Amino acid sequence: MSKQNLPLGYLSKIMLTAMSCLMLFSCSIGETDYERQVKIDDQILYKYMADNNIQAQKHSEGFYYQVLTANSAGAALKKNDVVSFYYTITNLNPLSMALQNSFVAATPIETNELPGTKPAQFKLLTYSIIPEGLDYAVSMMRVGEKYRFYIPSYLAYGSYSTSDFTANSNFIIDIRIVDAKTETEIDDIQRDSIENYVSTKYTAFEKYASGLYFVDSIPGTGRRPNTVDYVSIDFTRKYMDDNVIKVTNGVSFFLGQGQAVQGLEEGIKLMKEGGTSVLIMPSKLAFKQSLCVIPQKTRAKLLTDRIISVDVLPYSIIKYVVKLKSSN
C-alpha cells in the first residue's frame, strides 16, 4: 500500500544529526556533532590513503575516487538519468579507536556483480540513493566506466548501524556503470515487457492507456467502487517474476486520497465486490524511482526501523493480486 518513502535525501540528514564526538580529536567549542564527525572521517580517510599508498583524488564533497576503468567514448551521465550499475561495497573497519593505528578493508558487505544478477538502478542527482555520496560520485562517470569510491560516514549512513556495519562507518564502493536511460525510455521498455508477459501467461486481459493490465481472475458479484469509496481489500504484492514482496489482509482506505499507488487504485475501481483480480503495472503507476539502498540487504532493516516505508526496488514492474472485500 505505502506510496512513497520519506522525502528523498531525508534519510542521511536524519542519521547525521545524532553523531557524537568519538574523542579522537579535541572538540572545538561551538562545533556541531556533524562538523566534528566530518573532521574525524576526513582524517581517517586521509590516513588510510597515506598508509596504503593509494593514489586517489578527493572530491569537493568529501569522498575520494579512483578511475579503475575509463571509457571516454561512453555516454556522459545527466541529472534525472536512470542509471544502471553493478557494485561492491566494503566497510573500512578501524583496528582500534586510536587514530595512529592503520585501517583495513574487510570482506565485502555485499556485491551484486555476480552471474545472473540484475544491476541496481537509481535516478541520478535526485537524492534517491543511500549512501548519499554516491549521488555526487556516480555523476562523474560515463557508461562503461568503473570507479572506486571512498565514502565518509557523513555521506553514507552517519550514526546508523546494522549487523554489517557500525555507526559512523566509512565505505569503499566499486561502481561499474552499464546503462543510462530516461524515465520515458524505461516506461516504453516496461510496457513492452508487460505486454509480452501478459500475452503469454493469460488468455484474457484488459489493457488500459495508463499502462495498467487488468485480469479479472474471479469476477465479483457485488457493486463496483465509486471514485471516493471506502474500500477493504486483501492483496499480495509481487514482482513480475512472481517473487512475493508483501502480503496484506484486511487493509481499508479511501480511494482518491493518495493512500495507494495509482495503478492499484485504478485497478480496484474496475473490480466488483467479492472478486479477485490481477493488476500488472509499470513502475510509473507503482513506486516509480523509490529509494536505491546500497547494500541492498540493508533495506530490510531500514524498513523494520521505519526509516523508509517502501519495500520495492527502484523502477520495478509490480503485480498485485487483489480481493475486493467491500466498498461503500
Secondary structure as UniProt FT lines:
FT   TURN            8..9
FT   HELIX           10..17
FT   TURN            29..30
FT   HELIX           33..51
FT   TURN            52..53
FT   STRAND          57..58
FT   TURN            60..61
FT   STRAND          64..69
FT   TURN            72..73
FT   TURN            79..80
FT   STRAND          82..94
FT   TURN            99..100
FT   STRAND          103..105
FT   STRAND          110..111
FT   TURN            115..116
FT   STRAND          120..123
FT   TURN            124..125
FT   STRAND          129..130
FT   HELIX           133..138
FT   TURN            139..140
FT   TURN            143..144
FT   STRAND          146..151
FT   HELIX           153..155
FT   TURN            156..159
FT   TURN            167..168
FT   STRAND          170..181
FT   HELIX           183..201
FT   STRAND          206..207
FT   TURN            209..210
FT   STRAND          213..218
FT   TURN            227..228
FT   STRAND          230..239
FT   TURN            240..241
FT   STRAND          244..254
FT   TURN            255..256
FT   HELIX           262..268
FT   TURN            269..270
FT   TURN            273..274
FT   STRAND          276..281
FT   HELIX           283..285
FT   TURN            286..289
FT   STRAND          292..293
FT   TURN            296..297
FT   HELIX           298..304
FT   TURN            305..306
FT   TURN            314..315
FT   STRAND          318..327
//
